[in-house]
Amino acid sequence: MKKLFTEYKTQIKNFSSLSILNTANYLFSLITFPYVVRVIGVEKFGLINFAAAFVAYFGLLTDYGFSWSATQLISINRNEKTKIDKNYSAVISIKIILIIISFILLSIIIFSLDFFSQNYELYYLSFLFVVGTALFPNWFFQGIEKMGYIANITIFFRAISVAAIFVFINSPADYLLLVAINGFTTLFVGIFALGFVQWKFKIRFVIPSTKEVSYYLKYSWEYFISNIGISLYTNTNTFILGLFTSNTVVGYWAAADKIRYAILALYGTFNQAVFPYFAKLINEKFDEAIRKIKKIFHWGGLVSFTISFLVFLFSSQISLIVLGEGYSNSVPILKIISWLPFIIYLSNVFGIQLMLNLGFKKAFAKIILFAAIINLALSFIIVPVYFAIGTAVAVTITEIFVTLTTYLFLRKENIF
């Protein structure tokens, strides 16, 4: 046991830090989520989630795949201060430019279309999430494998926002204030984290040259394309559902989907913690890396299958406890998507831990884009007829396709 701890000391610390963070987030969500869905009501909850799905496209642009590419670069160059400074400076500079571009595009859309202009306050407040998330240098903390700082910074601000929600959110009319509280919390976390990185790690900000900016944009391109594809069969489902149905129907879907995401976060912590570790290990000790990835595949697969089975079995009880009696229409949706945590765990091992770390970025991007096309086709065919149930079926079929395709690709390359 002592030998095991010594060998994986950094990874255990990172996993522990992220576990503390996710446990805290679970506790915060456990306290606030049931309260919010009941007080805000299904219609306003649906409207909030539709707006979140819309602005998430700008979040996709401002991330530009750096959540993966920058993590890799920081991890590989973690012992070279000059390169760390350049990596950090270039990524932050590009993100700030993309935030400005996103804000301009958002404003054009809002004031060009009545559909969006009638709720312009909601979309601008939701955009705070985009800015805060873009500024938060989680990729830096992941790359240097110092995840404890993320936990400490986030928990502090989240605790304040939880208290504010109970004090100020009392009726459906407070839905804009709810978005503002969460949005400004995310923004403050991002700004504080930037300042903390500059102070703690003595990062010297260097204005990147045009050549350096071009390099980082090219290096992250396949990751960006992959994220676009992933968004087209995750985030877009809520957006398409909102176009064809009412805010109430979106609310039923979003409520069930929130439970699914909460479950994914249980072992998403593990995937997030080991990604930079395998990025480095694959470059140094390939056979050892593959052996260890196969081990986490088998054990993680067993755990995630058990969780999905239990959620499927007790969907009605979970929905009643978490969401309340007013969300009974979310139960059949939850039953369908209850298997996604298991399916997505497998695809993360195949796609993220293996394909991306092995350099198969283009192949992974092609798989994801093809999956996005399948999802869009299914959504436009069945969502207008079956509404939220159609959305659940479409996303489940798409995730199965991604898992099978990434697995077959690795088998073809004699890797897995």
N, C-alpha and C positions, 0 to 999 in steps of 0.2 A: 504493500500500500504506500509506504514511504517513497519507494522507487517510482511508483506511478505518479505520485504528487510532484516529485522532483522533475520528472520528465515533462509533465504537462502543467507545470506551475502557472505559467502565463495564461494558458487557455482556461484553466480552472478558475483563476482570478477573474478573467473576462466574463466567463460564463456566470460566475457568482454575482458579479456586478450587474450584468444584464438581468439575471434572475431577480435580484433585489429591485431593479427598476420596474421590470414587468409585474412583479408581485405588488409593488406599490401602485402601478397603473391599474392592476386588477382590482385592488382595494378601492381606489378612487372611482373606477367604473362601477364596481359593485354598489358603491354608495350613491353615485350620481345618475347612472344610466336608467335604472328603474324609476327613479324620481322624475327625470327629465321626460321620458317617453309618456309618463302619465300626466304630468303637468302641462307640457307643451301640446300634447295631443297628436294623433296619428297624422293629421293633415299638415300641420306646421312642421312636424318631424320629417315628413316626406319632402316638403319644400326646402328645408335646410339641407337635406341630403342630395336633392337635385342640384342645388347651387354648389354644393361641395364637389359633386361629380363634374360639373361644368368647369370650375376653376382648377380642378385637378389636371386639366390639359395644360394649363400654364405651369403647373408644378412639374409636369413632365418635361416641358421645355427648359425650365430653369435648372432642373437636375442634370439634364443632358447626359445621363449615364454615368456621371461622376461618382454616384454612390457605389459603383463597382470599380470603374477604371481608376479613379483617384485612390481608392482604398488599396488597390493592387500596387500602384506606383509608390505610395507612401510606405507600404509594407516592404517592398523590395529595396527601397532606398532609405530605410529608417535609420541606418547608421551613417548616412552622409548628409551632414547639416546643410550644406550648400544646395543640394538637390531637393531636400525637404522644403527649404525656403522658396525655391523656384516653383515646385509643385503646388504648394499652398497658395502662393501669390497668384499664379496663373489661374487656378481653379476659382478662387474668390473673385478675381477680376472679371472672368467670363460670366460667372453667376450674376454679378451686379449688372452687367450689360444686359443679360437675358431677362432679369427682373424688370428693367426699364422698358425693354421691348414688349414684354408681356403686359405690363400696365397700359401701354399705349394701345395694344391690340384689344385688351379687355374693354377699354373706354370706347373704342370705335364700335365694337359689337354692341355694347350696352345702349349707346345713343343712336344706333342705326336700326335696331329692332325693338318694336314695342313689347315683344314677348319678354325681353330682358330688362328694358327700361322701367317697367312698372315695379320692379323689385331691385332697382339699382343699388340701394343701400345694402341689401343682403349680399349682392355679388362683390361689392367693394370690401365689405367686412370679411367675407369668405376669402378674399384675396390675401388677407393678412396671414393666413395659413401658408400660402405659397411663399411669401417673403420670408417669414420666420423659418420655414423648413429649408429654404434655399440657403439662408445664411448660416444655419446650424452646421458646423463642420463635423458631422458624425463620421464621415469618411476618414477624417484625420485621426480621430480617436480610435477607430477600427484599425486603421493602417499601422499605428504604433502600438496597438493592442493595450490601450489604457482606457478600457471601457468604464472604469469606476467613476471617471469624471462626468460622463454622460448621465449616470444614475444620480449623482449628487446634485448636478445642475438642474436636471429635469424635475426631480421629486420636489425640490423646494418651491419652484414656481407652480407646479401642478397642485400642490397643497393649498396654495393661496387661491387658485381658480376654483377649487372645490368649495371652499368656504364662501366665495363670492356667488356661486351658483345657488346655494341654499338660501343666501340672504336676499338676493335680488330677483331670482326667477320664481315667479308665483302663479303665472297664468300663460295661456297661449300667446297673449299680447307681448310677452317678454322674449319672443323668439329671436329678435334682432340683438337684444342685449346678451342672450346666451351665446350667439355667434361672436359677438364682440369680446366677451370674456375669454372664450377659448382662443380666438384669433390673436388678441393682444398678448395672451400668455405665451403662445407659440413664438410671437415676434420678440418678446422680451428674452425668452430662452435663447433664441438665435443670436441676438445682439450680445447678450452676456457671454455666451460660449465663445464668440469671436474674440472678445476682449480677453477672456481667460486664456485662450490659446496663445495670443500674442504675449501675455504676461508670463505664463507658466513655462512655456517652451522656448521663449526668447526668439520667436519667429521674426525674421527680418523681412519686411514686405518689400518686394522688388517688382517694379512695374514691368510686366512681361513685354517682350518684343512681339512684333507681328508674326515672326517666324515661330516663336514659342506658342502663341495663341493658336496658330494654325496646326501645330503639332498636337496639342491637347484636344482640339476639336476633331482631328482625324483619328487620334487614338481612341477616343470615346464614341466614335460614330456608330459602330456596331452595337455597343451597349445602349446607345440612345434609340436606335432602331428597334432593338429587342424590347426596351421599355415601352415604346409606342405600341408594339404588337401586344404586349401584356396588358396595357391599358385598354386596348380595343376589345379585350374579352374579360375585363374586370370592371374598370371604372365606367366604360361605355354602356354596360348593361343597365346601370341606374339611369343614365342619360336617355337612352332609347326608350326605356320603360316610361320615363316622364313625358316623352314626346307623344306616346300613344295612349297614355292613361292619365289618371288624376294624381294629385299629390297624396291622396289617401292610399292608393294602391302602392305608390312608391314607398310610402311609410311602412306598409306591411313587409315589403321586400327588404328595405333598409334595416328594419329591426331584426329580421332573421339573419341577414347578412352580417350585422354587427356581432351577433353571437358567434357566427362562423369565424370571423376575424379574431375574436377574443380567444377562440380555441387554437387557431393557427399561431397566435403569439406565444402559446405555451412552449412549443418547440422551435418557433422562429428564432427565439433567443439563442438556441444552440447553433442553428445554421449561421446566424449573424456572427457569433463568436469564433467559429472555426474557419470561416471563409478566408480571412487574411493568413491564418496559420497554414492552410492547404495551398494558398497562393505561393507561399514561400517554400513549403516542403516539396511541392511538385517540381519546382525548379532545381531543388537540391538533391532530393532522394525520391525519385519517381516511384519505384516499386513499393517502398514503405508507405508512401502517400496513398497509393491505390489499395493496399492492404487495409489501411486504417479507414478509408472511405467505405470499403465493403462492410467493415464491422459496424459502422454507424448506420449503414443502410439497413442491415438486418435487424438490429436492436431498435432503431428508430421506427422502422416500418411496423414492427410488432406493436410498439406503444401507440403509434398514430392510428393503426387499425382498430385497436381496442377503444380508443377515445371516440373515433367516428361511430363505431358500433353502439356505444353507450348513448351518444347523442341521438342517434336514429331511434333507439329503443325508448328513450325518455324525452322525446321532442315536446310532447304535450306538457309534461310537468315543468320542463325547463322554460318553455314559453310563458306558462302561467306565473311562475315564480319571478322571472326576470322582467317580462313585459307587462303582465297583467291580463285581465279578462278581455280588455278591448282589443287585443292583438291575436285573437284566436285564428284569424286568417293567415297568420305567419307560420302556423304549425306545419301545414303540408309543404310549405317552402323550405322550412328548416329540415324536414325529413329528407328532402331531395339533396340539399347542399351539405348535409351532415357528413357525407363521404368525401367531401373536398379536402378536409385536413389530411386524410390518408393519401389521397391521390396527389395532392400538391407537395407533400413531404417527399414522395418518391421523385417527382419531377424536379424538385430543388436539388436533390442529390445528383441526379443525372445531368441537369442543365447548368446549375450554378456552381456546385462544388467541383464537377468534373469538366463539362464542356468549356465553360468560361476560363477556368484555371488552366486548362490544357491548350488554350489558344484557339478553340473552335468557335470564335465569335461570329463569324459570317454564317456558319452552318446553323448555329443556335438562333441567330436573327431570322434566318429563312424559315425555320420551324415555327417560330413565334408569329411571324407575319402570316404564314399560311393558316395557323390556328386562328388568328384574328379574322381572316377572311371567312373561315368556316363559322365563327361565332356571329359575325355580322349577318351572314346569309341566314343562319338559323334564327337570329333575333328578329329580323325583318319579316320572316315567314310566320313564326309561331307566337311572337309576343303580341301582335295585334289581335290574336285569337284567344290565347291562353293567359295573357297578361303576365303577372309575376311568376306563375308556375312555368310559363314558357321561358322566362328569363333564367330560372333555376335550372331547367333542363338544358338550355343552350350552353350555359357556362360549365355545367358538369360534363357534357359531351366534349366540349373544347378542352377542358383540363385533362380528360382521359386521352385525347389525341396527343397532347403535348407530352404526357408521361410516356406513352407507348413509342412515339416517334424519337424522343431523345434516347430512350433505352435501346431501340433498334439501331440507332446511329452508333452508339458506343459498342454494341455487339459487332457491327460491321467493321469498326476500327480495331477490334480485338482488345478492347480496353476493359470491358466489364463482363 
